[in-house]
Amino acid sequence: MRKLALLFLSLNYQLYAYRIVSPVPFSVHRTEYIKFQITAEEGDPLPESVRFIVIGKKIGEIWDTLFFTAGNSYSYVFNCKTMVDNKFFLSASIKRGVDSVVIGREYNPKGIPFILDRNEKYSDKLHVSFFRNKKGEGETVFFCNNNRVSFNSSWDRDSLYLTVKVQDENINVVSDVGFLDGQYLRLWEMDGIEVSFDVLNDKKEFHNLDDKELLVAVDGRHIGYLWNDSVGIVMKWGKGSRVRVDVKGSVNINTDKDTGYVVWLSIPWSELGIQPAAELKLGFDIQNYDRDLSEDYAFRSSWSGVLRENNDNTSEWGTLLLRKKNIPAGVYGLLSFLVAISVFCLVIKKKRKTGIAADVSVPIRDIPVKEDEALRIREIKQYIAEHYDNPDLNREMIARYIRVAPSYLSTLFKKETGQGLNDYINHYRIQKAMELLKSSRYSISEIAFQVGFNTVKNFTRIFKEHFGCTPSEYREKEKPGI
């Protein structure tokens, strides 16, 4: 009888017109705060409680579920300051007595889709593909973790051709069934590349059927897929594409040092649904997946510089331009500049977040490895100088800023500076504390918190490790009477 009563209550509950009115399905939000709100038709009984359920990605692409209890107005203001830009899903659990119902899942089983995108500037990255380019002109480079990735392309009336070279010291792959056989290729657990196309170049935040992605594992397996976010359609594509991978090293043996691998792609225009023509532009991006045994997942970074949590957002991708013939470098540079300016004017609605270092596409031969590592060390030190007062500053935050794996960050910093990352951060904080001890009348506890320590006890311990005396003793010695 109790089950029948609950069933009756549940069926009766569905008659009430409770619905989520904010955020609007498939909306894009640019601010730090998003209002969640439910409403009901006049005459419907008021809920006893409303709990909002938010599903989104943490840093590192881990899905997380958050719960928020609504106030008396059956609303809640979601603070996004600590969240990364990506796609979220919202549902709400409404309770009256012993009965409850979840609303908001008519669009997706996870909830109402909405996107947080505070990055209001489209990418000005431009890759030029030359017609029948046999000389490999236009080769560009970006970095993923400790990998160097270079690529160039060419095209003719039949296909688009891409050559992607990856310098990778440790090559890893997992054996599973590919998407074309009914399952996803788990590229996030191995080495490989992903090539993305926004065929209409419409820079939409949500995927449409013109947005296509081709994944290639280091062992040559590949899948192509496309989907429509608004209707939930997922489709396969790319069966006519030709893929070849040349591995230079051993696979799944990390006791040696590998050279890397080269991926050759031939993608028929018929697969992309395009009639090629000179000066045609497509939305475009290339990602590299780098799996090191020290990590549980493959670190990935893209040519466009988009955060990996937000890589499905086509408005963040760069542009592929088809060019009929090569032109002098100076003219090409001018045209690239003009394209960048036109993109900037076109997309004034978007703004690039501060704190994310942009990749610079230049010929691979012009960037020595040592120079790149020195640049990263400078970026790390600059980031610490700007954020040392944040008590939550850690290896993961810095690694995300310069787009490398945390383990590689520690190794790189130690190798280049001879000092551990945490030791450097603590030393920097202590140096700042010394300045305040000598020049200010702040208390010891105030100084500790101003330079990023959580507790006075921890501050005093580390200070004494560095100078053999407590902060109070140091102040008395440097400035007696304060």
N, C-alpha and C positions, 0 to 999 in steps of 0.2 A: 504493500500500500504506500509505503514511504517513497519508493521509486516512482510509482504512478503519480504521486503528489508532486514530486520534484519535476517530473516530465511535464505535468500540466503547468506548473509555474514557469518552466523554461519556455514552453510554447507560448504562454501568455506574455512572457517577457518580450518575445519577438514582435508582438503587436505594438509595443511602445516604439516610438520613432526616435530613439536615441541615435545620435550620429556625431561624428567628429567634424567640426566645421573649420578647425584650424589645427594644423596647416592644411591647405588645399592639396588634394592628390597631385603628384608630379610637379609640385612647386619648387622653385629655386630660391634659397635664402642667402642673403649677403651680409647679414648682421650677426652680432654675437649672441643675440637672444631670439628665441622662437617661442611664440605662445601656443600652447596646447589648449584646446577648448572643445567641450562637448555641449550639445543642446538637445532639447526634446520638444515635441509638439505640445502646444497648450493643452492642459488637462491630463497629461501623462504624470504619473506619480514620480516624485523626485527620488533619485537614487540615495541610498544610505552612504555609499562611498564610491569614489572613482579612482582607479589606479591606472596611470598611463604606463605603457610598456614600449620602450624604445630599443630597437635593435640597430646596431651600427658597428663599424670597425674601429678597433683600437689601433695604435701604432703597431705595425708588423702584421697587419691584415688579419687579426684575430677578431672574430665576431663576438660581440658582447651584448648582453641584455641588461638594460637599466630600468629601474622601477621608480615612479614618482607618484606620490599621493596628491590628488587635486585638492584645492582649497574649497571654501564655501561656494564659490562661483563656478565650481566644476571646471577649473582651469589651472594651468601650471605654466610658469615661464621657464623654459629650458635654457640654461646657461651653457653656451657652446665654447667658451673661452679656452677650455682645456681639451676640446675635441679637434681632431683633424678633419679637413674637408673630405667628405665622401657621401655616399648614399645611405639614408636612414629609412627605417620603417617604424610606423607608429600604430599601435592599437590601444584599446582601453578596456579594462575590466570593470564592469558596473555591477554593484551588489545591492540587493534588497533582501534582507532577511537571510534565509538559507539559499536563496537563488542568486545566480550571477550569470552574466553573459559577456562575451568579448566581442567588441565591435571594431570595424576598421579593416577587416580582412577580405573585403569583397574585391580588392584590386590585386592583392598578393597575400599568400598564406602568412607572411611575416607582418603585414600591416600596410598602412597607407605609405607609399613611397614619397620621400622628399629629399632634396639634395641641399647640403650645406656647401656653398661655394663662395668664399670671401675673396677669391682671386679674380679681380675684375678686369684683368688684361689678358687678351689672347696671346698665345705664344708667338713670338716673331721669328721662331726658328724656320729656316728655309733650306730645303735640300733640292738642288737642281739636278734633274735626270736628263742627260743629253741623248739625242737620237743616235742609235747605233754607236754608242760610246765604247770604242775598243781600246782606248788608251787608259781607262780607269780614272779619268778626270773627275774632279768633284769629290774625291774621297774625304770623308769627315770622320770625326772621332768623338767619343764620349767615354766616360768611365763608370764602372759598376763595381763597387767594393774594391778589390785589388785587381780587377780585370780592366784591360783596355779594349775597347770595341771600336772598330773602324768599318765603314761601309761606303760603297758607291753603287751606282745603278745606271742602267741604260734602258732604252725602249725602242720598239719598232711597231709596225702595224698589228703585230700578232700578240706581243706579250710585254710585260715589264720584267726586267731582269735585275736581281739584287745579289750582291756579293757582300757577305758580312764576315769579318775576321775578328775572332775573339782570342786575346791573349789570356790564358787561364792556366795557373800552375797546378790546380787540382781539378780533374774532370770527374764528375759523379753523375750517375744515372740510376733510376729505379725502374724495375721491370713491372709494367702493368699493362692493362688493355687500353688501347687508344679510343678516343671519342667516336671515331668512325665505326668502331665495333660495338658501340653501345655505352661506353664509359668515357669519363674525362681523362685526358692525359694530364698526369699530376706534375705539370711543369714546375709548380711552386716547390717541389721537393728535389729538383735536379738542375743540371746545367742546360741551357738552351736559349732561344730567342723567341720573341713575339713581335710580329709585324702587324700594324693596325692601319686601316684605311677608313676615312670618312669620305665616302665616294661623292656625296653632294657638297662636301666642304661647308656644311651649314652650321658647324660648331655647336651642336645641341648638347646640353648637359646629360639628357637621357638618351639611351641608345634607340636608334631606329633601324630598319632593315637595310639601310644603305651603309651601316657601320659594320665593318668586317675585320676579323682578327684571325691571323694564321699563326699557330704555335708550332715550333719545331724543337724537338728534343735533340740532345747531342748525339744520340744513336740513330738519328734519321727519321724517327717516327714523327708524324705531323698531323695536325687537325686544323680544320677551319670552321669557324662558327660565327653566327650573327643572330641577333635577337631584337625584339621590340619590347621595350620596357612597359609600354602602356597596355599592351594586350597579352604580354607574357609568352610571345612566340619565340621559340628557339629553333634555329635551322642550321644545317650543316652546309658547308661549301668547301671549295678548294680541291675537289677530287681531280680536276684537270691540271692542277699545279704540279710542277716537277721540282723535286727537292733532292739535293745531294749534300752530305756532310762528310768532310775530311777531318778526322781526328788525328792530332799530332801529340801522341802521348798515351798513357795507360788510363783505362777507365776503372773507377772505384778502387784504385790503389794510390793511397795518399802518402805513402812513404817516399815517393819519388817526386820530381818536379816536372810537370808537363809543359808543353809549349802552348797548346790551345787547340782551336778548331776553326774551320772555315765552312760557312753555309752558303750554298748557291741556290737561288730561287728563280724559277721561271713561272710567272703567274699570267695566264692568258687574260687579255682584256675582257673576254667573254665571261670569265669567272667573276670579274668585278662589275660587269654590266656597264662597261665604259666604251665609248668610241674615242680612241686616242686622238689628240690633236695638239699641235704646238701651243704653248702658253696655257694649257689646261692645268688647273690647280686641284689637288685633292688634300683633304686632311690626312696627316701621316705621322706615324711614330714607330720607333723601334725600341724594344726593351730587351735587356739582357738579364737572364736568371743565373745567379752564381751560387751554387751550393757547396759550402765547406762543411767538413764533418763536424766542426765545432759548433755548428748551428743546426737547429731543428728544421729549418726551412731554407729555401733559396732566397738570398738577398737579391733584390732587383732594382734596377735603375733604368731610366729611359733617356733617349736623345733629347726629348722635349723638356725634361726636367720636372715633369709632373710627379707628385708624390704617389708612391705605389698604392696607397689606400684609395686614391682617386683616379686611377689610371683608366677607368671606363668612361670618364668624362671627356668626351671628344672636343669640348671647347678648350681643353688644355693641350691638345696635340699641336704639332708643327704643321708645315705645309710642304707638299711635294709638287714641284713645278716641272712640267714637261717642256723641254727646249729642243728646237729643231736642230740647231747646230751650235758649236762652240763659238764663243766670242772672246775678245781680249780680256785679260784678268781685270784691268782697270775698269772697263765698261761693266763687267759682271759685278764688280764690287759696288759700283754706283747703282746698278739695278737692284742688287740685294738691299742696299740702303733704302732705296725708294719703296721697295716692297715692304720693308719693316715699318717705314713711316705710314704707308697706306693701311697696313694692318692696325697700327696704333690708332689712327684716326677712325677706322671702321669700328673698333671694339672698345671705345672709350668707357663702355659699361663695365669692363672688367679691370681688375687691379691686381698686380702680382704681389703676393704676400712678402713682407720683409722677412729676412732670416733664412730664405731659401736661396742658396747659391745657384746661379744660372750656369749651365754648361756653355762652353764656347766651341762652336764647330770650326775647326781649322785642320789643315792637312796633317795627317798623323806623323809625318816625318819631321814636323816642326816642334814636336813636344817631347823632349827627353823625359824619361821616367823620373830621374832625380829631380828635375825641375817641378814636375807635378807633385811629388811627395813634399817638397819644400813648400809649395803653395798650400797644400793641405795643412801642414803644420802651422803656417801663418794664419790660416782660417780658424784652426782650433784655438790658437792662443787669443785671437781677436774675439772669438765667441766667449771664451772664458772671461776676458777682460770686460765684456759687456754684461755678463750674467753671473759673475762670481757671488753677488749678493743674494742670489736665489738659492735658498737652502735645498731645493730639490734638484739642483744642477748635478747631473750624473753622466756616465759614459753613454747611456742610451740616447739622451737628449742631444749630445754633441754629435754622435754617430748619425742621427737622423738629419741634423743640420747639414753635414757634409756628404750625406748619402753613402755611407759605408757601413759594413757590419760592425757591431760593437767589439767583437773579438779582434777584427783587423785594425780597428782604431787603436786599441791598447797596444798591439804589436808594433804598429807604425810609429806611434808616439814614443814608445820606449826605444825603438831602434834609432830614431832620428834625434832624440834629445837626451837619451841616457837616463831618463827620469820617468817614473810611473805617472800615469795621468792623474790619479787621485792625489799623489804627492805634490804634483805641480799645482793642482787646484788649491790644496791646503796651504802651500807655500805662498801662493798669490794672495790668498785671503789674509794670511798672517802679515804679509808686507803692508797690505792696506790697513790692517789693525794697528800696526806700529805707527803709521802716519797719524792715525786718529788719537792714539795714546799720547803722542808728542804734541799734537796741535789743537786738541779739543778738550772740552770739559765733560764729554759724554761719560756715563758710568761704564764699568767693565761689561755689564750685561747688555747695555745699549750698543756698544761697539761690537760685541759678539754677534748680535742679531743683524747689525748693519752690514757686516762682511760675510754673512751667509751661514753662520753656525746655528744649529738648532738649540743647543744648550750651552750655558756658560761653562759647565763642567767639561764638555768636549773641547770648547775653545781653549780653556786653561790647559788642558792636557796636551793638546797639539802645540800650543804656544811654548810650553815648557820643553817639549821634545826638540823644538827648533832652537831655543835660546837659553835653555837651562835655568830659566826663572819664570815666575808667573807674570801675567800682564800687569798686576798691581806693582810687583817689584820692579818691572821694567819702567813703568811710568814714574815711579818714585826716583829711580836712578836718572832718567832722562830729564824729568821736570819736577823736581822736588816741590812739595807744597800744593800740588794740584789734587 
